[in-house]
Amino acid sequence: MSNNINTGNNNKTFGSSTGKLHLTFALDPHGKTCINKQYSSYPFHICRPFYLDDEEAKGMATIYTQSCSGGLYSKDHLQTVIEATPGAQAQLTTQASTIFHRSKQTPASQAVFIRAGDRALVEYLPDPAILFPGSYLKSEIRVKISPTASIALCDSFMAHDKPNRSRLYFGYGRNNGELRLPRELYHDSSVSQYFQSS
Protein backbone atom coordinates (compact mmCIF):
# COMPACT_ATOMS: atom_id res chain seq x y z
CA MET A 1 0.00 0.00 0.00
CA SER A 2 1.26 3.45 -0.86
CA ASN A 3 2.15 5.76 2.02
CA ASN A 4 0.54 8.73 0.31
CA ILE A 5 -3.03 9.96 0.20
CA ASN A 6 -4.11 11.50 -3.05
CA THR A 7 -5.90 14.66 -1.95
CA GLY A 8 -6.18 16.07 -5.43
CA ASN A 9 -6.03 19.72 -6.40
CA ASN A 10 -8.60 20.85 -3.87
CA ASN A 11 -8.09 24.59 -4.23
CA LYS A 12 -9.03 24.32 -7.86
CA THR A 13 -11.96 22.00 -7.21
CA PHE A 14 -13.57 23.61 -4.19
CA GLY A 15 -12.53 27.22 -3.72
CA SER A 16 -9.80 29.72 -2.97
CA SER A 17 -9.90 30.02 0.83
CA THR A 18 -8.48 26.87 2.41
CA GLY A 19 -8.10 25.76 6.01
CA LYS A 20 -6.01 22.63 6.52
CA LEU A 21 -5.64 20.05 9.24
CA HIS A 22 -3.18 17.15 9.00
CA LEU A 23 -2.78 14.66 11.84
CA THR A 24 -0.59 11.56 11.95
CA PHE A 25 -1.11 9.08 14.78
CA ALA A 26 1.49 6.56 15.93
CA LEU A 27 2.21 4.24 18.85
CA ASP A 28 4.65 5.37 21.52
CA PRO A 29 7.09 2.86 23.12
CA HIS A 30 4.40 1.90 25.68
CA GLY A 31 1.76 1.09 23.06
CA LYS A 32 -0.21 4.31 23.59
CA THR A 33 -1.42 6.23 20.54
CA CYS A 34 -0.10 9.77 20.30
CA ILE A 35 -0.01 12.55 17.73
CA ASN A 36 3.22 11.97 15.87
CA LYS A 37 2.88 14.87 13.44
CA GLN A 38 0.40 17.72 13.18
CA TYR A 39 -0.31 20.79 11.13
CA SER A 40 -3.30 23.10 11.39
CA SER A 41 -4.24 26.46 9.96
CA TYR A 42 -7.18 28.78 10.53
CA PRO A 43 -9.92 28.00 11.45
CA PHE A 44 -8.82 24.68 12.98
CA HIS A 45 -7.87 24.33 16.64
CA ILE A 46 -6.81 20.97 18.10
CA CYS A 47 -7.42 19.98 21.73
CA ARG A 48 -5.05 17.74 23.63
CA PRO A 49 -5.82 14.03 23.18
CA PHE A 50 -7.53 12.26 26.03
CA TYR A 51 -7.80 8.60 26.87
CA LEU A 52 -10.55 6.42 28.34
CA ASP A 53 -10.08 4.02 31.23
CA ASP A 54 -12.07 1.36 29.39
CA GLU A 55 -9.82 -1.66 28.95
CA GLU A 56 -10.96 -2.25 25.34
CA ALA A 57 -10.12 1.34 24.35
CA LYS A 58 -7.01 1.67 26.48
CA GLY A 59 -4.35 3.64 24.65
CA MET A 60 -6.78 4.98 22.04
CA ALA A 61 -6.43 8.72 21.47
CA THR A 62 -9.57 10.86 21.21
CA ILE A 63 -9.20 14.27 19.59
CA TYR A 64 -11.71 17.11 19.58
CA THR A 65 -11.35 19.67 16.81
CA GLN A 66 -12.65 23.20 17.25
CA SER A 67 -13.31 26.01 14.82
CA CYS A 68 -12.21 29.59 15.42
CA SER A 69 -14.67 30.89 12.81
CA GLY A 70 -18.43 31.26 12.86
CA GLY A 71 -18.90 28.55 10.25
CA LEU A 72 -18.29 28.19 6.53
CA TYR A 73 -19.14 30.86 3.99
CA SER A 74 -19.20 31.10 0.22
CA LYS A 75 -16.02 29.69 -1.40
CA ASP A 76 -14.60 28.47 1.92
CA HIS A 77 -12.94 25.07 1.87
CA LEU A 78 -11.72 22.90 4.73
CA GLN A 79 -9.36 19.98 4.20
CA THR A 80 -8.63 17.32 6.84
CA VAL A 81 -6.06 14.55 6.47
CA ILE A 82 -5.93 11.77 9.07
CA GLU A 83 -3.21 9.12 8.98
CA ALA A 84 -2.92 6.21 11.41
CA THR A 85 0.34 4.30 11.26
CA PRO A 86 0.40 0.54 12.01
CA GLY A 87 -1.29 -0.33 15.30
CA ALA A 88 -2.45 3.21 16.11
CA GLN A 89 -6.00 3.79 17.38
CA ALA A 90 -7.59 7.22 17.09
CA GLN A 91 -10.98 8.85 17.25
CA LEU A 92 -11.56 12.29 15.74
CA THR A 93 -14.71 14.26 16.49
CA THR A 94 -15.87 17.88 16.78
CA GLN A 95 -16.87 20.05 19.70
CA ALA A 96 -20.02 21.16 17.88
CA SER A 97 -21.71 21.17 14.48
CA THR A 98 -20.25 23.11 11.56
CA ILE A 99 -22.59 25.81 10.25
CA PHE A 100 -22.86 26.46 6.52
CA HIS A 101 -24.05 30.04 5.88
CA ARG A 102 -25.84 31.50 2.86
CA SER A 103 -23.54 31.03 -0.12
CA LYS A 104 -25.16 32.86 -3.05
CA GLN A 105 -24.95 29.66 -5.13
CA THR A 106 -21.18 29.38 -4.67
CA PRO A 107 -20.69 26.34 -2.43
CA ALA A 108 -18.62 26.03 0.68
CA SER A 109 -16.93 22.67 0.96
CA GLN A 110 -15.07 20.26 3.15
CA ALA A 111 -12.90 17.27 2.24
CA VAL A 112 -11.60 14.51 4.52
CA PHE A 113 -8.87 12.04 3.59
CA ILE A 114 -8.20 9.05 5.85
CA ARG A 115 -5.48 6.41 5.66
CA ALA A 116 -5.21 3.51 8.11
CA GLY A 117 -2.16 1.25 8.22
CA ASP A 118 -1.89 -2.38 9.35
CA ARG A 119 -3.98 -3.16 12.48
CA ALA A 120 -4.87 0.52 12.86
CA LEU A 121 -8.28 1.80 13.97
CA VAL A 122 -9.69 5.18 12.92
CA GLU A 123 -13.04 6.59 14.00
CA TYR A 124 -14.13 9.79 12.26
CA LEU A 125 -17.38 10.89 13.93
CA PRO A 126 -18.05 14.64 13.60
CA ASP A 127 -21.28 16.33 14.64
CA PRO A 128 -23.80 16.86 11.81
CA ALA A 129 -23.33 19.90 9.58
CA ILE A 130 -26.09 22.52 9.89
CA LEU A 131 -27.26 23.99 6.60
CA PHE A 132 -28.65 27.51 6.90
CA PRO A 133 -31.22 28.87 4.40
CA GLY A 134 -29.53 29.59 1.07
CA SER A 135 -26.44 27.52 1.88
CA TYR A 136 -24.67 25.29 -0.62
CA LEU A 137 -22.48 22.42 0.53
CA LYS A 138 -19.96 20.05 -1.04
CA SER A 139 -18.63 17.28 1.20
CA GLU A 140 -16.11 14.60 0.30
CA ILE A 141 -14.59 11.69 2.23
CA ARG A 142 -11.86 9.43 0.82
CA VAL A 143 -10.65 6.40 2.75
CA LYS A 144 -7.74 4.06 2.11
CA ILE A 145 -7.12 1.17 4.51
CA SER A 146 -4.90 -1.87 4.78
CA PRO A 147 -6.32 -5.44 4.96
CA THR A 148 -6.06 -5.56 8.76
CA ALA A 149 -7.24 -2.02 9.57
CA SER A 150 -10.66 -0.95 10.87
CA ILE A 151 -12.56 2.27 10.33
CA ALA A 152 -15.81 3.88 11.45
CA LEU A 153 -16.99 7.12 9.90
CA CYS A 154 -20.03 9.35 9.65
CA ASP A 155 -21.00 12.26 7.39
CA SER A 156 -24.39 13.82 8.14
CA PHE A 157 -26.30 17.11 7.99
CA MET A 158 -29.32 18.91 9.42
CA ALA A 159 -31.43 21.70 7.93
CA HIS A 160 -31.81 24.85 10.03
CA ASP A 161 -35.32 26.26 10.52
CA LYS A 162 -36.26 28.30 7.47
CA PRO A 163 -37.56 31.89 7.77
CA ASN A 164 -41.32 32.26 7.57
CA ARG A 165 -41.22 33.79 4.09
CA SER A 166 -38.51 31.59 2.70
CA ARG A 167 -39.32 28.68 0.41
CA LEU A 168 -36.03 26.89 0.89
CA TYR A 169 -34.34 25.40 3.92
CA PHE A 170 -31.06 25.40 2.00
CA GLY A 171 -29.84 25.47 -1.60
CA TYR A 172 -28.27 22.07 -2.19
CA GLY A 173 -25.76 19.64 -0.80
CA ARG A 174 -23.54 16.98 -2.32
CA ASN A 175 -21.82 14.16 -0.45
CA ASN A 176 -19.13 12.11 -2.16
CA GLY A 177 -17.52 9.09 -0.54
CA GLU A 178 -14.74 6.83 -1.75
CA LEU A 179 -13.44 3.70 -0.04
CA ARG A 180 -10.24 2.09 -1.31
CA LEU A 181 -9.60 -1.45 -0.10
CA PRO A 182 -6.81 -3.87 -0.95
CA ARG A 183 -7.57 -6.01 -3.99
CA GLU A 184 -7.71 -9.18 -1.93
CA LEU A 185 -10.68 -7.77 0.02
CA TYR A 186 -12.69 -5.76 -2.48
CA HIS A 187 -12.41 -3.49 -5.47
CA ASP A 188 -12.68 0.31 -5.22
CA SER A 189 -16.05 1.43 -3.94
CA SER A 190 -17.62 4.86 -4.15
CA VAL A 191 -20.91 6.50 -3.30
CA SER A 192 -22.34 9.88 -4.21
CA GLN A 193 -25.43 11.53 -2.79
CA TYR A 194 -27.12 14.73 -3.95
CA PHE A 195 -29.83 16.44 -1.96
CA GLN A 196 -31.81 19.65 -2.50
CA SER A 197 -34.34 21.40 -0.31
CA SER A 198 -37.91 21.70 -1.54
N, C-alpha and C positions, 0 to 999 in steps of 0.2 A: 504493500500500500504506500502510496506517495505521502510524504510528510507535509505537503502543501495543500491548502484549501484554495480552490479557484473562486475568488470573490468577484471576478469580472470587473468591468469598468463601470463602477457604480455611480460615479459622478455624472457620467454621460447618460446613464440609463435613468437615474432618479432625480437629479437636481444638482444645484451648485453649492448649497450650504450643507456641509457634512460634519456630523459628530461621530467619532469613532471610539470603540471600546474593544480592546484585545486582551484576553486573559488566557494564560497557559497554566494548567494545573499539573502538579507532579507530586510524587511521594517523597517525603523526607526520610532520613535514615531510620526513623522509628515507625514507618508505615502510615504516617498521617499525611493527608492531602493538604498541600499548601499552594499558594499562588507563586509560581516559579518566575513568571514574567507578566508584566502588565503595562498597558498603555491606555490612557483615556483622555479625551478632549471634551470641551464643552458640547453638550450640557451634562455629560455623564459624571457621576460621583460614585465611588465604590466604598462600601462599608467594610470594616474588618471582617474576615470570615469567622463564623462561630460553629461550634460542634455540639452535637447532641450526646447525651449520656447513654442513649439506646445502644445496646450491644451490637445490633445488626447494622447500625449506621455509624458505629464508632470510627473516627478518623475521617469521616466524610465532611467536606467543607461546604458550608452554606453561605452564599454571597447575596446580599441585597444591593441592588443598584438603585440610585436615586437620580432625579433630574433637577438641574438647577434652573431650568426654564419653565414657562407656564404651559408647556405642551408643544405640539408640532404645528407649524404654519405652512403656508403655501411654499413649495419648493424645498422645504427642509428634508433632510435625509439623515437617518441614523443607521450606522453599521456596527454590528456586534460580531466578533469572532471569538469562539470558545474552543479551546483545544485541551483535551485531557490525554496526557501521556500514559503509557502502560500502567495499569493498576490504580490510577487516580480515580477518586470518586468526588463529584462536585454537583451541587445544586445551585442554580442561578434563578433568582426571582426578583420582583420589583417591590418597592415600598408602597406603591399605589398605581392606579391605572394611568396610562398615557392618554392625554387629551389631544384629539385632532380638531383644530379650529377651522373655521370657514376658509376655503382655499381658492375661491374664484376659478374653479375648474382646472387649477394646476395642482396636482396631487402632492401631498406630503408622503413620505415613504420610510419604511424601515426594512432592513435586511439583516438576517441572522445566519451565520455560517458556523457549523459545529463539526468537529472532528474528534472521534473517540478511538484511542489506541487499544491494544490488546488488554482484555480484562478490565477496561475502564468503564465507569458508569457516569453518565451525564443526565441531569434532569434540568430541563429548561421550562420553567413554569411561571411566566409573568402574569400579572393581573390583566384582565380584559382591557383592550383599547376602548375609549369612549369617543364616539363619532358625534361631533356637534352638527347642528343644521348647516348645510352647505359645505360640509367637509368632504374631501376626496382622499382616499387612502390606497396605497400600494404596500403590500406586506409580502415578504419572501423569506422562506427558511430553506436552507440547504444543509443536508446532513451526510456525513461520510463516516462509516464505522468499520471496525475490523470484525472478523468472524466471532470473536469472543467478547466483544463489547456490548453494553446495554445502554439504552437511551429512552427517556420519557420526555415528551415535549407537548406544548399546548400553544395554540394561536387562536385567540378569540376576540370578539368585539361586542360592544353594547351601543345602542342608539340613545342619545340624550333626548330628553323631552323636547318636542318641537314647539316653537312659538305658536300662539293661537291662530295667527293668520298665515302661517307657513304651511305649504303643502308637503314639504319634504322634511324627513328627519335628517337625512344627510344626502350627499350627492351620489357617490358610489364607492365601493371598496373592491379590491382584488387581492386574493390570497394565493400565493404560489408556493408549493412545497416540493422538494426534491430529496429523495432518499437514495443514497448510493451504497449498495451492499457488495461484498465480495462475490465474485462469480459463482463460487461454490454454494452460496446461500440463495441468491436471487439476482435477477437482472435489475438494471436501473429502474426505479419507480418514481413517478411524479404525479402530482395532483394540482389542479388549478381550480379555484372557486371565484366566481364573480357575483357580487350582490349589489343591488340598487334599491334605494328607498322608493316607496310608492305612496 
